[in-house]
């Protein structure tokens, strides 16, 4: 089980972070520069904010991140989605602090208001 969690969640996040870090060094760009086009493409335009890497890693390790990005769900519905992913689809349970970070990010950027603003 631990190996499956590592392979499906941690490894994609670490590889994405390593890829992005190596790319920035190769181009000689400081780490504080705005996102590169490659980073925007990798994260499918997800806003660069606290929780993005966790959402990308946990959600995108099992299915296309586009499935998440097209949603416009309320926080309680996102909470239920996480429960169902763990219960029905073998997603690793999230630690409390990570769960809050993921839900905060999803609520902020992929909540019901997102669709009302014509972003969905």
C-alpha positions as CSV (number, residue, x, y, z in Angstrom):
1,X,0.0,0.0,0.0
2,X,2.8,2.5,0.9
3,X,4.6,1.7,-2.3
4,X,1.4,2.4,-4.3
5,X,0.9,5.7,-2.5
6,X,4.5,6.6,-3.3
7,X,4.1,5.7,-6.9
8,X,0.7,7.4,-7.5
9,X,1.0,10.5,-5.4
10,X,4.5,11.5,-4.2
11,X,6.5,10.5,-7.2
12,X,4.5,12.6,-9.7
13,X,4.7,15.6,-7.4
14,X,8.5,15.2,-6.9
15,X,9.1,14.7,-10.6
16,X,7.1,17.7,-11.6
17,X,8.9,19.9,-9.0
18,X,12.3,18.5,-10.2
19,X,11.4,19.1,-13.8
20,X,10.4,22.6,-13.2
21,X,13.5,23.4,-11.1
22,X,15.9,21.9,-13.6
23,X,14.2,23.9,-16.4
24,X,14.6,27.2,-14.6
25,X,18.2,26.5,-13.8
26,X,18.9,25.5,-17.4
27,X,17.6,28.8,-18.6
28,X,19.3,30.7,-15.9
29,X,16.1,32.2,-14.6
30,X,15.8,33.1,-10.9
31,X,13.3,31.0,-9.0
32,X,11.2,34.1,-8.3
33,X,10.4,34.8,-11.9
34,X,6.8,34.4,-13.1
35,X,5.8,31.0,-14.3
36,X,7.3,29.7,-17.5
37,X,5.1,28.6,-20.4
38,X,6.2,25.0,-19.6
39,X,5.1,25.3,-16.0
40,X,1.7,26.8,-17.1
41,X,1.3,23.9,-19.6
42,X,2.3,21.3,-17.0
43,X,-0.2,22.6,-14.4
44,X,-2.8,23.2,-17.1
45,X,-3.1,26.9,-16.1
46,X,-3.8,26.2,-12.5
47,X,-3.2,29.4,-10.4
48,X,0.1,29.3,-8.7
49,X,-1.0,29.4,-5.0
50,X,-0.7,27.4,-1.9
51,X,-2.2,24.0,-2.5
52,X,-1.7,23.8,-6.2
53,X,1.0,21.2,-6.0
54,X,-1.0,19.0,-3.6
55,X,-4.1,19.2,-5.8
56,X,-2.0,18.4,-8.9
57,X,-0.3,15.5,-7.2
58,X,-3.2,13.9,-5.4
59,X,-5.9,14.4,-8.1
60,X,-3.7,14.1,-11.2
61,X,-2.0,10.9,-10.1
62,X,-5.2,8.9,-10.8
63,X,-6.9,10.8,-13.6
64,X,-6.5,13.8,-15.9
65,X,-6.2,17.0,-13.9
66,X,-8.6,18.5,-16.5
67,X,-11.4,16.5,-14.8
68,X,-10.8,18.6,-11.7
69,X,-10.3,21.8,-13.5
70,X,-13.7,21.7,-15.3
71,X,-15.6,21.4,-12.0
72,X,-17.2,24.2,-10.1
73,X,-18.1,22.6,-6.8
74,X,-18.8,24.0,-3.3
75,X,-16.5,23.1,-0.5
76,X,-18.9,20.6,1.0
77,X,-19.2,18.8,-2.3
78,X,-15.4,18.8,-2.8
79,X,-15.1,17.3,0.7
80,X,-17.5,14.5,-0.4
81,X,-15.5,14.0,-3.5
82,X,-12.4,13.4,-1.4
83,X,-14.3,10.9,0.8
84,X,-15.5,9.0,-2.3
85,X,-12.0,9.0,-3.9
86,X,-10.6,7.4,-0.8
87,X,-13.5,5.0,-0.2
88,X,-14.2,4.0,-3.8
89,X,-11.0,4.6,-5.8
90,X,-8.1,3.8,-3.5
91,X,-6.9,7.4,-3.1
92,X,-4.5,7.7,-0.2
93,X,-6.2,9.4,2.8
94,X,-5.0,13.0,3.2
95,X,-3.4,14.2,6.4
96,X,-5.5,16.9,8.1
97,X,-3.3,19.8,7.1
98,X,-3.0,18.7,3.5
99,X,-6.7,18.1,3.3
100,X,-7.4,21.6,4.4
101,X,-4.8,23.0,1.9
102,X,-6.4,21.0,-0.9
103,X,-9.9,22.0,0.0
104,X,-8.9,25.7,0.4
105,X,-7.4,25.7,-3.1
106,X,-10.3,23.9,-4.7
107,X,-12.8,26.2,-3.0
108,X,-10.9,29.3,-4.0
109,X,-10.2,28.4,-7.7
110,X,-12.7,25.7,-8.6
111,X,-15.8,26.6,-6.6
112,X,-19.2,27.5,-7.8
113,X,-18.2,31.2,-8.3
114,X,-15.7,30.1,-10.9
115,X,-18.5,29.0,-13.3
116,X,-20.4,32.2,-12.5
117,X,-17.4,34.2,-13.7
118,X,-17.3,32.4,-17.0
119,X,-14.1,30.5,-16.3
120,X,-15.6,27.1,-16.5
